[in-house]
Structure formats: C-alpha cells, structure tokens
Amino acid sequence: MSDLKTQVQSIDPNLKARNMELLTVDTKNIYESLNVISHRAKQLAVELKEELNSKLEEFAVTPDTIEEINENKEQIEISKFYEKLPSPTVIATNEFLDNSLEWRYREVEKD
C-alpha cells in the first residue's frame, strides 16, 4: 500500500472533466467503465481507511477522564497527509485510463 501512496502523490487531487471516448475504449460502454472504476474506488477507500486507522492507533492515548483531551501532533500530521491524497475515485479513474486495472466479466453458470 505504501507504494500506492508514493504513486498517487503526483496525481492532481482536483476533479476534472474526462473524455467520454477514452473511458469507453476498453469496455465500449460508459456504464461498464464507471462500474469498474467505482469497484476499484471502493477497494482503495477500504485499504486507505484501514491503513489510516492502524497508523492512528499506534499513537492513540486513552484519557483517564473526559476533561483530559490532549492533542497528538503525530496523529494530526498523519491525518493531514491522508487528507492531501487524491480521493479514491480520482485514483481509480487514473488507473483505469492508464490501463493499469485488470478486470473481467464474471462467468454465469447455466442451469
């Protein structure tokens, strides 16, 4: 996953208009293309969330009382780093357009 983070840091995190023809080159159908992209975006979101939570847990301190709230600078820095990453949808779209995603149709069993 850390390899993914280094790769996506060069991606522009802002949304931008895409050429519909480029999205349909492989699938010949915009809905199929969007389905592939959305499935990959969900995978990325889960992976990034799990990684973020595991890193934040390393620095977690349980307070003894409710009034005791301490700022943890390491947690803040980690959170800011993940906030600056492009959204999973932007990452998945770039992966799809770069042909770095592998996808296939499920085989349907006939009765």
Secondary structure as UniProt FT lines:
FT   HELIX           2..8
FT   TURN            9..10
FT   HELIX           20..23
FT   TURN            24..27
FT   HELIX           30..58
FT   TURN            66..67
FT   HELIX           73..84
FT   HELIX           88..97
FT   TURN            98..99
//
